[in-house]
């Protein structure tokens, strides 16, 4: 039954059955049952490893394959064919990790073993020849690879012994890819068409393995010059891969969902390349971009919303268990930055967290009734676009490889590129190429260095800092804004969906004449995905209060007793860092609380000093219209660089290493967070308050109905950037928790300027009744104009750090 479900692509259910069978078998072994043989046990472990491999969890697959090989070798002997099966599978995982020499050696070992024990024409020999051919080709020897492939095809076609039904299709697909690499496009198309027919016959039209073959065939059609056939195939492959991703991730923890998403079949990069290079109508391609962007974010936010509002006792219990396991794992990661923590302990905590989240997801899916936002495409977005506005959707994609008949493989404009889709009411969709990602990302990094005050921190004069910023920002504006400007003329506001490093840019801070775009362009507001335009109007019965957190006492003494930290230029680890209190943040939240309209006894909650603990914030967070957090922020993936004095930054942090690095690679939400009371006393029990609130923990809070989360700290908009899923950091965590709009910083924020900016923000929202987009713009303008009037530097470092993403209203 597990095998059957696995063929259908229902990986989670297949794995549950494999593990159930394994548990039963091991139970029988304890009672001495003769049927509980070691070869069956190893087979079940091997099958479990195969599922882990198919969803992209290569580390777990590696471990499980090694276990299967050991069990088979011990019970059946090292030369048994089952051992060769395990070695072959392990080699595939090793190859997927890029260790081609080791993979080739493992394949050759398995091939020799199979020829000795099964004979040179056995289908299992053909299987290993296929795998060896792929590895040899990836190592740069396609001619030898083709010879292995032809040998495998001949074995399958003549074989009398049974073999898995997809094995012939698999080697036919590989032959097609290898022929395309050699420039033999017609031969490639013949092989790929045969593979597609075989796989469609076996699995049906909708299986992800069919999508892989469709994508390969589309690439060959593109190389042959048949743009329309290639585009149709690429979009169909993308749809199939996306639909299966959507089905699968509902049952997985986010870590495993992201792993699977990285390897699932896709055709979007090819479709974008075709639209860019062939001049075809980009409408269908943009529809695919919308549907494929933020799939996991939307699904996890919807799942969290269902769980948070559920009255099912089992869901409530599972959610509590997930929260406890999430905190324990986060605390362990933080602890590992200060003292040695065994990798085994960290791995056990991660496994407990994964299992708790998986159990919650499986139970939650059973009660799923709402339609996913991912079902919304271009038509829905167009209808939701307000009149006289423009939508600018950036996309970063890998340029597809092209082949030239009769010659060896080559790349045409290789590597990643950027483009932008522009939507205006009543007008066709426009696709604007923006060029190489290498060039644009370089301009963004240079711009960020200047915008974040690096010249200021280095002691440059205001004039020199302004000049350095102007040079970097003009280069960026010419690359990313000037090509779009003609298409947004006349728009009253511009909605921007960023991608790649553009997530870390405030376009309003780019220069325009003798001022900035914020002063002359339409209002610019950021969306996480295009579907943010479809957010429903906030319910009249939603929370109405304010929670403010500021002036946290990171030691025992009140915040006001300690002066603002001296900013060093040396890199520090989070373990060695002593957080200095921020008395200015207490003044900020006091001022904001005073602006809040008083309509009830409990409208405003202020947490400050020793009371601003991680536990208190978690308990108080739910049930407020606005959550305002003024404290230190950190991102462990940030560049190690000095910060200007008077900011709320903790300074440059060194890169992670050891167990914490592994955990961070698997779950980037552990790399960023907020610092709260008692943070300098880290080291208590793993289930207790550490004073460090990670983004992973925030994602587990219930903030349904919260209108704003204002993150008045440094670098709160940063995080690891994942293609198609945005920034994995605090912004994503608050979105999953249920917040409609996140107001966050893109660099270290200067303390006094931040107070001025926040005052203007709340005045615009509460006194002038501006929508979110206008309130954010008015705050930036207020600080900019005040500094200009006082003869101070108008460098964007002082007024452009904060942006809003999400609901614009």
Buried (B, 14 or more C-beta within 10 A) or exposed (E): EBEEBBBBBBBBBBBBBBBEBBEEBEEBBEEEEEEBBBEBBBBBBBBBBBBBBBBBBBBBBBBBBBBBBBBBBEBBEEEBBBBBBBBBBBBBBBBBEEBBEBBBBBBBBBBEBBBEBBEEBBBBBBBBBBBBBBBBBBBEEBEBBBBBBBBBBEBBEEBEEEBEEBBBBBBBBBBBBBBBBBBBBEBBBBBBBBBBEBBBEBBEEBBBBBBBBBBBBBBBBBBBEBBEBBBBBBBBBBBBBBBBBBBBBBBBBBBBBBBBBEBBBBBBBBBBBBBBBBEBEBBBBBBBBBBBBBBBBBBBBBBBBBBBEBEBEEBEEBBEBBBBBBBBBBBBBBBBBBEEBEEEBBBBBBEBBBBBBBBBBBBBBEEEEEEBBBEBBBEBBBEBBEEEBBBBBBBBBBBBBBBEEEEEBEEEEEEBBBBBBBBBBEEEBBBBBBBBBEBBBBBBBBBBBBBBBBBBBBEBEEEEBBBBBEEBBBBBBEBBBEBBEEBBEEBEBBBBBBBBBBBBBBBBBBBBEEEBBBBEBBBBBBBBBBBBBBBEEBEEEBBBBBBBBBBBBBBEEBBBEBEBBEBEEEBBBBBEBEBBBBBBBBBBBBBBBEBBEEEEEEBBBBBBBBBBBBBBBBEBBBBBBBBBBBBBBBBBBBBEBBBBBBBBBBBBBBEBEEBBBBBBEBBBBBBBBBBBBBBBEBEEEBEBBBBBBBBBBBBBBBBBBBBBBBBBBBBBBBBBBBBBBBBBBBBBBBBBBBBBBBBBBBBBBBBEBBBBBBBBBBBBBBEEEBBBBBBBBBBBBBBBEBBEEEEEBBBBBBBBBBBBBBBBB
